[in-house]
Amino acid sequence: MSAVGTSKGILEIAKFGFYVAVPIGLMYTFANNSTNIKKFMGDRSYVVYPEEAPRPPSPEELREMARELARKKNIHK
């Protein structure tokens, strides 16, 4: 292999090592120190649910409401 090809191979190995080492190093830094995790993630609220709305009427109540509306329409005709 020529000198240019060897240097490119070493560069690729170095880049791969860097791409693998950086996430591992960051994970090690944050995961081993709970103060870092609390400082970084403690202020964020991840899931905020809205207040529960009133429940819709049950099928029986809907049928009764429909009957009342039908009766009112028949009375006004």
N, CA, C and O atoms as CSV, one atom per row, in Angstrom:
chain,resi,resn,atom,element,x,y,z
A,1,MET,N,N,0.845,-1.174,0.000
A,1,MET,CA,C,0.000,0.000,0.000
A,1,MET,C,C,0.888,1.232,0.000
A,1,MET,O,O,1.951,1.228,0.620
A,2,SER,N,N,0.472,2.271,-0.676
A,2,SER,CA,C,1.286,3.485,-0.747
A,2,SER,C,C,1.167,4.287,0.547
A,2,SER,O,O,0.321,4.006,1.396
A,3,ALA,N,N,2.025,5.278,0.676
A,3,ALA,CA,C,2.024,6.112,1.876
A,3,ALA,C,C,0.722,6.899,1.997
A,3,ALA,O,O,0.237,7.113,3.108
A,4,VAL,N,N,0.148,7.334,0.873
A,4,VAL,CA,C,-1.105,8.091,0.900
A,4,VAL,C,C,-2.239,7.192,1.364
A,4,VAL,O,O,-3.065,7.617,2.172
A,5,GLY,N,N,-2.296,5.980,0.882
A,5,GLY,CA,C,-3.354,5.052,1.276
A,5,GLY,C,C,-3.290,4.699,2.745
A,5,GLY,O,O,-4.326,4.568,3.397
A,6,THR,N,N,-2.077,4.542,3.281
A,6,THR,CA,C,-1.916,4.206,4.695
A,6,THR,C,C,-2.360,5.365,5.579
A,6,THR,O,O,-3.002,5.147,6.607
A,7,SER,N,N,-2.031,6.576,5.199
A,7,SER,CA,C,-2.416,7.721,6.027
A,7,SER,C,C,-3.934,7.915,6.013
A,7,SER,O,O,-4.521,8.328,7.013
A,8,LYS,N,N,-4.560,7.615,4.880
A,8,LYS,CA,C,-6.024,7.714,4.842
A,8,LYS,C,C,-6.655,6.659,5.730
A,8,LYS,O,O,-7.661,6.924,6.389
A,9,GLY,N,N,-6.080,5.473,5.756
A,9,GLY,CA,C,-6.603,4.415,6.616
A,9,GLY,C,C,-6.484,4.775,8.079
A,9,GLY,O,O,-7.404,4.540,8.862
A,10,ILE,N,N,-5.338,5.353,8.453
A,10,ILE,CA,C,-5.139,5.764,9.846
A,10,ILE,C,C,-6.105,6.886,10.208
A,10,ILE,O,O,-6.640,6.920,11.317
A,11,LEU,N,N,-6.328,7.806,9.267
A,11,LEU,CA,C,-7.278,8.900,9.507
A,11,LEU,C,C,-8.691,8.358,9.718
A,11,LEU,O,O,-9.403,8.816,10.611
A,12,GLU,N,N,-9.093,7.401,8.913
A,12,GLU,CA,C,-10.427,6.810,9.067
A,12,GLU,C,C,-10.562,6.099,10.410
A,12,GLU,O,O,-11.603,6.187,11.061
A,13,ILE,N,N,-9.526,5.406,10.817
A,13,ILE,CA,C,-9.543,4.725,12.126
A,13,ILE,C,C,-9.622,5.755,13.245
A,13,ILE,O,O,-10.337,5.554,14.226
A,14,ALA,N,N,-8.893,6.853,13.103
A,14,ALA,CA,C,-8.917,7.910,14.121
A,14,ALA,C,C,-10.303,8.558,14.189
A,14,ALA,O,O,-10.812,8.809,15.281
A,15,LYS,N,N,-10.917,8.831,13.032
A,15,LYS,CA,C,-12.251,9.430,13.020
A,15,LYS,C,C,-13.265,8.482,13.658
A,15,LYS,O,O,-14.112,8.905,14.445
A,16,PHE,N,N,-13.176,7.221,13.319
A,16,PHE,CA,C,-14.099,6.242,13.900
A,16,PHE,C,C,-13.927,6.184,15.419
A,16,PHE,O,O,-14.909,6.152,16.160
A,17,GLY,N,N,-12.692,6.170,15.869
A,17,GLY,CA,C,-12.434,6.156,17.309
A,17,GLY,C,C,-12.991,7.392,17.994
A,17,GLY,O,O,-13.535,7.304,19.095
A,18,PHE,N,N,-12.857,8.533,17.351
A,18,PHE,CA,C,-13.391,9.783,17.906
A,18,PHE,C,C,-14.911,9.727,17.976
A,18,PHE,O,O,-15.497,10.089,18.997
A,19,TYR,N,N,-15.560,9.275,16.895
A,19,TYR,CA,C,-17.019,9.199,16.861
A,19,TYR,C,C,-17.570,8.218,17.889
A,19,TYR,O,O,-18.690,8.389,18.370
A,20,VAL,N,N,-16.807,7.209,18.222
A,20,VAL,CA,C,-17.237,6.244,19.234
A,20,VAL,C,C,-16.918,6.752,20.632
A,20,VAL,O,O,-17.708,6.563,21.556
A,21,ALA,N,N,-15.763,7.398,20.795
A,21,ALA,CA,C,-15.313,7.812,22.126
A,21,ALA,C,C,-16.095,8.996,22.683
A,21,ALA,O,O,-16.327,9.058,23.890
A,22,VAL,N,N,-16.504,9.932,21.840
A,22,VAL,CA,C,-17.193,11.121,22.344
A,22,VAL,C,C,-18.518,10.763,23.023
A,22,VAL,O,O,-18.723,11.197,24.156
A,23,PRO,N,N,-19.420,10.011,22.415
A,23,PRO,CA,C,-20.666,9.677,23.125
A,23,PRO,C,C,-20.428,8.846,24.383
A,23,PRO,O,O,-21.111,9.029,25.390
A,24,ILE,N,N,-19.464,7.940,24.324
A,24,ILE,CA,C,-19.171,7.130,25.510
A,24,ILE,C,C,-18.634,8.018,26.621
A,24,ILE,O,O,-19.027,7.863,27.777
A,25,GLY,N,N,-17.747,8.943,26.290
A,25,GLY,CA,C,-17.198,9.866,27.291
A,25,GLY,C,C,-18.268,10.757,27.889
A,25,GLY,O,O,-18.285,10.972,29.101
A,26,LEU,N,N,-19.157,11.278,27.064
A,26,LEU,CA,C,-20.242,12.118,27.582
A,26,LEU,C,C,-21.180,11.320,28.472
A,26,LEU,O,O,-21.599,11.799,29.526
A,27,MET,N,N,-21.509,10.115,28.056
A,27,MET,CA,C,-22.376,9.276,28.875
A,27,MET,C,C,-21.731,8.983,30.219
A,27,MET,O,O,-22.393,9.033,31.255
A,28,TYR,N,N,-20.449,8.679,30.204
A,28,TYR,CA,C,-19.733,8.389,31.439
A,28,TYR,C,C,-19.720,9.618,32.345
A,28,TYR,O,O,-19.911,9.498,33.555
A,29,THR,N,N,-19.495,10.800,31.768
A,29,THR,CA,C,-19.451,12.029,32.565
A,29,THR,C,C,-20.791,12.318,33.216
A,29,THR,O,O,-20.844,12.648,34.401
A,30,PHE,N,N,-21.879,12.198,32.457
A,30,PHE,CA,C,-23.190,12.526,33.010
A,30,PHE,C,C,-23.758,11.407,33.870
A,30,PHE,O,O,-24.405,11.686,34.879
A,31,ALA,N,N,-23.538,10.165,33.505
A,31,ALA,CA,C,-24.163,9.058,34.230
A,31,ALA,C,C,-23.501,8.799,35.572
A,31,ALA,O,O,-24.171,8.341,36.498
A,32,ASN,N,N,-22.223,9.071,35.708
A,32,ASN,CA,C,-21.542,8.794,36.967
A,32,ASN,C,C,-21.669,9.913,37.978
A,32,ASN,O,O,-21.302,9.722,39.138
A,33,ASN,N,N,-22.165,11.055,37.594
A,33,ASN,CA,C,-22.308,12.165,38.522
A,33,ASN,C,C,-23.776,12.581,38.530
A,33,ASN,O,O,-24.253,13.213,37.587
A,34,SER,N,N,-24.481,12.229,39.587
A,34,SER,CA,C,-25.915,12.503,39.628
A,34,SER,C,C,-26.204,13.997,39.698
A,34,SER,O,O,-27.293,14.429,39.321
A,35,THR,N,N,-25.256,14.788,40.169
A,35,THR,CA,C,-25.451,16.237,40.200
A,35,THR,C,C,-25.580,16.776,38.781
A,35,THR,O,O,-26.403,17.654,38.522
A,36,ASN,N,N,-24.771,16.256,37.862
A,36,ASN,CA,C,-24.861,16.690,36.464
A,36,ASN,C,C,-26.219,16.351,35.876
A,36,ASN,O,O,-26.809,17.170,35.171
A,37,ILE,N,N,-26.719,15.167,36.153
A,37,ILE,CA,C,-28.013,14.757,35.606
A,37,ILE,C,C,-29.114,15.653,36.164
A,37,ILE,O,O,-29.980,16.105,35.415
A,38,LYS,N,N,-29.092,15.913,37.460
A,38,LYS,CA,C,-30.121,16.762,38.068
A,38,LYS,C,C,-30.050,18.180,37.523
A,38,LYS,O,O,-31.079,18.807,37.270
A,39,LYS,N,N,-28.833,18.685,37.342
A,39,LYS,CA,C,-28.676,20.041,36.830
A,39,LYS,C,C,-29.140,20.129,35.373
A,39,LYS,O,O,-29.770,21.110,34.979
A,40,PHE,N,N,-28.835,19.128,34.593
A,40,PHE,CA,C,-29.142,19.156,33.164
A,40,PHE,C,C,-30.604,18.840,32.880
A,40,PHE,O,O,-31.203,19.459,32.000
A,41,MET,N,N,-31.196,17.887,33.606
A,41,MET,CA,C,-32.538,17.414,33.297
A,41,MET,C,C,-33.577,17.784,34.347
A,41,MET,O,O,-34.769,17.570,34.123
A,42,GLY,N,N,-33.169,18.325,35.468
A,42,GLY,CA,C,-34.098,18.573,36.560
A,42,GLY,C,C,-35.117,19.654,36.289
A,42,GLY,O,O,-36.211,19.609,36.853
A,43,ASP,N,N,-34.808,20.618,35.456
A,43,ASP,CA,C,-35.709,21.741,35.226
A,43,ASP,C,C,-36.761,21.457,34.169
A,43,ASP,O,O,-37.666,22.267,33.969
A,44,ARG,N,N,-36.662,20.346,33.502
A,44,ARG,CA,C,-37.565,20.063,32.393
A,44,ARG,C,C,-38.734,19.183,32.846
A,44,ARG,O,O,-38.550,18.164,33.511
A,45,SER,N,N,-39.925,19.605,32.469
A,45,SER,CA,C,-41.078,18.742,32.705
A,45,SER,C,C,-41.400,18.084,31.367
A,45,SER,O,O,-41.732,18.767,30.397
A,46,TYR,N,N,-41.303,16.788,31.320
A,46,TYR,CA,C,-41.381,16.077,30.051
A,46,TYR,C,C,-42.802,15.869,29.573
A,46,TYR,O,O,-43.091,16.077,28.394
A,47,VAL,N,N,-43.706,15.459,30.468
A,47,VAL,CA,C,-45.079,15.187,30.059
A,47,VAL,C,C,-45.994,16.034,30.923
A,47,VAL,O,O,-46.046,15.860,32.141
A,48,VAL,N,N,-46.712,16.946,30.297
A,48,VAL,CA,C,-47.669,17.775,31.011
A,48,VAL,C,C,-49.032,17.483,30.404
A,48,VAL,O,O,-49.318,17.854,29.266
A,49,TYR,N,N,-49.860,16.816,31.183
A,49,TYR,CA,C,-51.182,16.443,30.702
A,49,TYR,C,C,-52.166,17.575,30.971
A,49,TYR,O,O,-52.085,18.218,32.018
A,50,PRO,N,N,-53.087,17.833,30.056
A,50,PRO,CA,C,-54.114,18.860,30.317
A,50,PRO,C,C,-55.108,18.349,31.350
A,50,PRO,O,O,-55.187,17.152,31.628
A,51,GLU,N,N,-55.854,19.277,31.905
A,51,GLU,CA,C,-56.869,18.868,32.877
A,51,GLU,C,C,-57.927,18.027,32.173
A,51,GLU,O,O,-58.178,18.183,30.978
A,52,GLU,N,N,-58.535,17.142,32.937
A,52,GLU,CA,C,-59.537,16.254,32.355
A,52,GLU,C,C,-60.823,17.026,32.103
A,52,GLU,O,O,-61.318,17.728,32.984
A,53,ALA,N,N,-61.348,16.896,30.927
A,53,ALA,CA,C,-62.588,17.567,30.541
A,53,ALA,C,C,-63.783,16.748,31.017
A,53,ALA,O,O,-63.640,15.577,31.369
A,54,PRO,N,N,-64.948,17.361,31.027
A,54,PRO,CA,C,-66.127,16.570,31.408
A,54,PRO,C,C,-66.376,15.447,30.417
A,54,PRO,O,O,-66.128,15.590,29.220
A,55,ARG,N,N,-66.860,14.351,30.921
A,55,ARG,CA,C,-67.105,13.177,30.080
A,55,ARG,C,C,-68.309,13.418,29.176
A,55,ARG,O,O,-69.259,14.086,29.584
A,56,PRO,N,N,-68.285,12.889,27.969
A,56,PRO,CA,C,-69.456,13.012,27.089
A,56,PRO,C,C,-70.603,12.161,27.630
A,56,PRO,O,O,-70.386,11.229,28.405
A,57,PRO,N,N,-71.807,12.487,27.218
A,57,PRO,CA,C,-72.944,11.698,27.716
A,57,PRO,C,C,-72.865,10.247,27.250
A,57,PRO,O,O,-72.293,9.934,26.206
A,58,SER,N,N,-73.453,9.385,28.052
A,58,SER,CA,C,-73.468,7.959,27.711
A,58,SER,C,C,-74.430,7.730,26.551
A,58,SER,O,O,-75.246,8.602,26.251
A,59,PRO,N,N,-74.350,6.576,25.896
A,59,PRO,CA,C,-75.276,6.302,24.777
A,59,PRO,C,C,-76.752,6.380,25.184
A,59,PRO,O,O,-77.591,6.828,24.403
A,60,GLU,N,N,-77.062,5.941,26.407
A,60,GLU,CA,C,-78.459,6.001,26.856
A,60,GLU,C,C,-78.912,7.451,26.990
A,60,GLU,O,O,-80.030,7.793,26.606
A,61,GLU,N,N,-78.036,8.309,27.538
A,61,GLU,CA,C,-78.386,9.720,27.681
A,61,GLU,C,C,-78.548,10.375,26.305
A,61,GLU,O,O,-79.436,11.205,26.114
A,62,LEU,N,N,-77.694,10.006,25.352
A,62,LEU,CA,C,-77.817,10.558,24.004
A,62,LEU,C,C,-79.138,10.148,23.359
A,62,LEU,O,O,-79.786,10.961,22.698
A,63,ARG,N,N,-79.544,8.881,23.549
A,63,ARG,CA,C,-80.817,8.418,22.992
A,63,ARG,C,C,-81.993,9.186,23.606
A,63,ARG,O,O,-82.932,9.568,22.908
A,64,GLU,N,N,-81.925,9.402,24.915
A,64,GLU,CA,C,-82.990,10.147,25.594
A,64,GLU,C,C,-83.041,11.589,25.101
A,64,GLU,O,O,-84.124,12.138,24.896
A,65,MET,N,N,-81.878,12.205,24.910
A,65,MET,CA,C,-81.842,13.572,24.389
A,65,MET,C,C,-82.418,13.625,22.980
A,65,MET,O,O,-83.143,14.560,22.640
A,66,ALA,N,N,-82.100,12.626,22.156
A,66,ALA,CA,C,-82.633,12.573,20.790
A,66,ALA,C,C,-84.146,12.410,20.815
A,66,ALA,O,O,-84.840,13.022,20.004
A,67,ARG,N,N,-84.679,11.590,21.738
A,67,ARG,CA,C,-86.131,11.413,21.855
A,67,ARG,C,C,-86.798,12.724,22.246
A,67,ARG,O,O,-87.840,13.081,21.698
A,68,GLU,N,N,-86.199,13.439,23.192
A,68,GLU,CA,C,-86.771,14.722,23.619
A,68,GLU,C,C,-86.779,15.719,22.470
A,68,GLU,O,O,-87.763,16.432,22.275
A,69,LEU,N,N,-85.690,15.776,21.705
A,69,LEU,CA,C,-85.645,16.685,20.553
A,69,LEU,C,C,-86.702,16.304,19.525
A,69,LEU,O,O,-87.348,17.177,18.944
A,70,ALA,N,N,-86.881,15.005,19.296
A,70,ALA,CA,C,-87.893,14.547,18.337
A,70,ALA,C,C,-89.286,14.921,18.826
A,70,ALA,O,O,-90.127,15.334,18.027
A,71,ARG,N,N,-89.547,14.781,20.138
A,71,ARG,CA,C,-90.843,15.155,20.684
A,71,ARG,C,C,-91.097,16.645,20.524
A,71,ARG,O,O,-92.198,17.057,20.158
A,72,LYS,N,N,-90.065,17.462,20.801
A,72,LYS,CA,C,-90.215,18.911,20.670
A,72,LYS,C,C,-90.498,19.308,19.223
A,72,LYS,O,O,-91.294,20.214,18.976
A,73,LYS,N,N,-89.857,18.644,18.271
A,73,LYS,CA,C,-90.100,18.950,16.859
A,73,LYS,C,C,-91.528,18.566,16.476
A,73,LYS,O,O,-92.185,19.284,15.722
A,74,ASN,N,N,-92.012,17.424,16.999
A,74,ASN,CA,C,-93.377,16.992,16.680
A,74,ASN,C,C,-94.416,17.917,17.293
A,74,ASN,O,O,-95.482,18.106,16.708
A,75,ILE,N,N,-94.140,18.488,18.436
A,75,ILE,CA,C,-95.077,19.387,19.118
A,75,ILE,C,C,-95.190,20.708,18.353
A,75,ILE,O,O,-96.288,21.251,18.233
A,76,HIS,N,N,-94.099,21.224,17.844
A,76,HIS,CA,C,-94.084,22.514,17.179
A,76,HIS,C,C,-94.598,22.463,15.749
A,76,HIS,O,O,-94.753,23.517,15.133
A,77,LYS,N,N,-94.864,21.314,15.206
A,77,LYS,CA,C,-95.350,21.217,13.821
A,77,LYS,C,C,-96.808,21.491,13.747
A,77,LYS,O,O,-97.388,21.454,12.662
